[in-house]
């Protein structure tokens, strides 16, 4: 392999690694947002339809342990604020008649 080809290969490998990291971060963000949305839906179903948390989680195919989970990390509070703000618009567009509030 010639030096210019090696340099080009190295650049492509670096870009590929950078893009993989971006995809991983976005996937994690998406999963966390969906978790927030599901929690809000469970809470709304329990409030509006007078059903149990177990029933609401079962209807949404959402694990009850995920619903009851509370992080003990100190830096988690900032993430909760970010995702709580961003979950409402997605919830409203994804599900008609959303009970998020």
N, C-alpha and C positions, 0 to 999 in steps of 0.2 A: 504494500500500500504506500502511496506517495504521501509526503508530508501535507500537501493541501487537502488530500482526501482524509487523512487522519484528523486534521484540524476540523474539517467539516463534520466528521463523525462525532467528535467530541462535543461540538456545539449542539448537534442534534440530540445526543444523549443528555446533555445538560437541560435542554429545553423540554425533553420528554420527562425528565425527573421533576422539573418545575411544574409542568402541566399535571402530572400524576398527583403532586401534593395539592394543587388547587382543586382537583376533582375530589380527593379525599376530604378536604376541608368542607367543600360544598355538600358532599354527601352527609357528613356529620351534622352540618347545620340543618339540612333538610329533615333528617331523622329527629333532631331535637325539636324542630318546629312542629312536626307531626305529632310528637309526644305531647306538646303543649296543647295543640288543637284537640287531641283525643281527651285529655284531662278536662278541658273546658266543656266538651260535648257530654262527657259522663256527668259532670256537675250539673249541666243544664238539663239533662234527661232526668236526673234524680229530683231536681227542683220542679220542673214543669210537668212531668208525667207521674210523679210520686212513685218511682220505682227504686229498688235498692241499687247500691253501687255494684253489687255482684251481677244483677240483671242488666244494668247499663253496660258494664264491661263485656258481658257475654254477647250482648246485641252488637257491640262495636268490634268484637273480636280483639279486645284489648286486655292485657294481663292485669289483674288486680294489683299485683305487687308493683307494677310500673306506676299505677295510679297512686298508690300510697307512698311511693319512694320519695324521700327527702334527702337532698345532698347535704353533706356535712362540710363541704369545702368552703373556705372563707371567700374565695373569689367567685363563687357560684351566683351570688346575689346580683352581680352586674349582668351576668348572662341571662338570668331570669327576667330582668327588666327589658333587655334587648328583644328576647324572643316573645315575651308577652305583648309587646307593642307590635311586633311584626306578624303575630299569629292571627289577630283579628281580621285584617284585610284578606288574608288567604282563606281563612275559615268562611268568611262571608261569600267569597267568590266560589269556593269549592262546594259548599253545601247550601242549598236553598233553604231559607227559613232557619238559619243558624241561631242557636240559643246562646251564643257567646255574649258575655257582658262583663 
